[in-house]
């Protein structure tokens, strides 16, 4: 009988942190080796993304977790939200613990794989190792997809008892980079044997057969310019404001070689107004096109990909997409990003938040078409050697087999 592998993920939407989950669920070799089941926090946004990525996965268990309702109520309470959260959290903890425990007792997997957005991340992901032990599950793997948050504020200190109990029942913690692994070990005081690194991989990237009309229009509008692009959720930590500042500086500087720049910004329609307002405030709106297209299509249409993340970032999959599409990358010296992007090899690295350095990097790369092509080719080579879905899945398969052997 095949061993049972159960994957649990608790996220409001099916974003980049769910990439490896999707690959594992749909990989034929994994399906041949394991009886795979999957549970997730049930939200419309998550199920929409799951359906697009995975299709109809028959052995899935959607969980109606109270965290979703609490977050919805808190979003409407303004300054009263912390007080409501303080009252609600004990009840949420008990409810989620009961639901996860019942599910694991029903499934009784040989391996529990927890996909956690960060650390502490999701409450159910930290409760699951305790529930797994009560359900008789011997092996628990927790994947942490971002930098762990230290106990440097009251809210985190209050979470320490749960963290301390949860970590007793996690067989091994995984991160995508050594930087994230080191941070996690420091925060949770883990021995080296309890933390390991498996780099994320992504499936082969194919742009749409028919180029989206908005991209066709944008490419025609900015023909002859060096096209920059950013594809990231519109949050301060992704560094959009820093990039807009850098583009303003570049556009204001004297230009002797005739190079001009444009910027394609991927955004959801709900963020269009906020992005456009920020570009207008920076005085660069005439150089920018905001587009509701896929990351793959946008990156395929540009010359240089820019991801100027400033915090709360580890190993962004979008940089891997840029490598796979043979685009040079300008990014920041943050967590696992320098593992992906080596300065002067497949891109340029600047310090987070440094708009002046970012502007210089844009000009350095933008005025040298030969360098753009060389760094892009180097990125594709690095991607094929290290970051394909096949490589990542093989590493996970080896880990699962080793853990099963050790648990016998």
Secondary structure, DSSP 8 states (H G I E B T S, - for coil): --EEEEEEE--SS--GGGHHHHHHHH-HHHHHHEEEEEEEE--HHHHHHHHHHH---TTEEEE--HHHHHHHHHTTTGGGHHHHHHHHHHHHHHHHHHHHHHHHHHH--SEEEEEESSBS--HHHHHHHHHHHHTT--EEEEEE-S-B--S-SHHHHHHHHHHHHHHTT-SEEEESSHHHHHHHHHHHT--GGGEEE----B------SS--HHHHHHHHHTTTSEEEEEES-SSGGGTHHHHHHHHHHHHHS--SS---EEEEEE--GGGHHHHHHHHHHHT-GGGEEEE-S-HHHHHHH-SEEEE---SS-S--HHHHHHHHTT-EEEEES-TTHHHH--BTTTEEEE-TT-HHHHHHHHHHHHT-HHHHHHHHHHHHHHHHHH-BHHHHHHHHHHHHHHHHHHH-
